[in-house]
Amino acid sequence: MPRTWRNILRHEFIGLRCEVVDSKNKCQVGIKGVVIDETRNTIVIRTKRGDKRIEKRGRVFRFWLDDGSVVDVNGDSIVARPEDRIKKKFRKW
């Protein structure tokens, strides 16, 4: 099943282009690159200046999907281990 804006919360983020569009820490806004790792509480983004570990809670991430569409995801809704999040049921959004 391809990743779309409707099912992005139930898929892996690793390999997607990503940008931090809102954050409690304003220094993190604008960080962009490719997601190389994900843990329960963080996403690791490979940027031109090295790898950046960004906490999920309190941030908004913009992902570019394989079909060319763009989706913004509230980090609070993805705080979970990736393998648990994939199995989790989400209400429609």
DOSE-156170 format. One record per residue (C-alpha): x negated, y, z negated. Coordinates in Angstrom, 2 decimals. Each point is the difference from the previous one (the first is absolute). Layout:
      px      py      pz
       X       Y       Z
...
//
This chain:
      px      py      pz
    0.00    0.00    0.00
   -1.60    3.33    1.03
   -0.38    2.84   -2.49
    2.67    2.68    0.38
    1.14    2.91   -2.14
    2.86   -2.19   -1.26
   -2.20   -2.83   -1.29
   -3.33    1.69   -0.78
    0.37   -0.58   -3.76
    0.05   -3.76    0.60
   -3.19   -0.07    2.09
   -3.74    0.31   -0.49
   -1.50    3.48    0.22
   -3.53   -1.24    0.72
   -1.06    1.04    3.48
    2.47    2.89    0.32
   -1.07    3.62    0.47
    0.98    1.96   -3.09
   -0.03    3.57   -1.33
    0.74    1.38   -3.47
    2.63    2.71    0.60
    0.88    0.82   -3.63
   -1.79   -0.67   -3.26
   -0.15    1.11   -3.62
   -3.70    0.57    0.72
    0.02    2.62    2.79
   -3.59   -0.93    0.94
    1.35   -3.31    1.33
    2.50    1.58    2.40
   -1.27   -0.42    3.56
   -2.12   -3.11   -0.61
    0.49   -2.20    3.03
   -1.42   -3.13    1.49
    0.73   -3.72    0.20
    1.26   -2.05   -2.95
   -2.64   -2.62   -0.80
    1.26   -1.31   -3.34
    2.97    0.17   -2.32
    0.43   -0.87   -3.66
    2.95    0.29   -2.35
   -0.65    3.68   -0.73
   -2.31    1.22    2.76
   -0.57    0.18    3.73
   -3.55    0.15    1.39
   -0.32    2.16    3.11
   -3.12   -0.07    2.21
   -0.70    3.59    1.06
   -2.81    1.60    1.97
   -1.59    0.92   -3.34
    0.26   -3.44   -1.57
    2.59   -2.07   -1.80
    2.53    1.79   -2.22
    2.04   -1.79   -2.66
    3.34    1.80   -0.42
    2.50   -0.77   -2.74
    3.47   -0.81    1.36
    2.08    1.57   -2.77
    0.81    3.66    0.57
   -1.13    0.06    3.62
    1.69   -0.03    3.41
   -1.73   -1.92    2.78
    0.55    0.40    3.74
   -0.54   -3.17    2.03
   -0.32   -0.32    3.79
    1.62   -3.28    1.04
   -0.94   -2.34    2.84
    2.88    1.23    2.19
   -1.21    3.61   -0.26
    2.59    1.15   -2.54
   -0.90    1.86   -3.17
    1.51   -0.63   -3.43
   -0.49    1.72   -3.36
    0.05   -2.29   -3.03
    0.31    1.10   -3.62
   -2.83   -1.68   -1.91
    2.24   -0.59   -3.02
    2.08   -2.43    2.08
   -3.02   -2.15    0.94
   -1.63   -0.38   -3.42
   -0.31   -3.79   -0.12
   -2.45   -2.65    1.05
    0.26   -0.34    3.79
    0.97   -3.66   -0.21
    2.80    0.83   -2.50
    1.21    3.04    1.93
    0.45   -2.07    3.15
    2.40   -2.32   -1.86
    1.84    2.82   -1.82
    3.49    1.05    1.05
    0.40    3.70    0.76
    3.23    1.87    0.31
    0.47    1.45    3.47
   -1.66    3.33    0.62
//
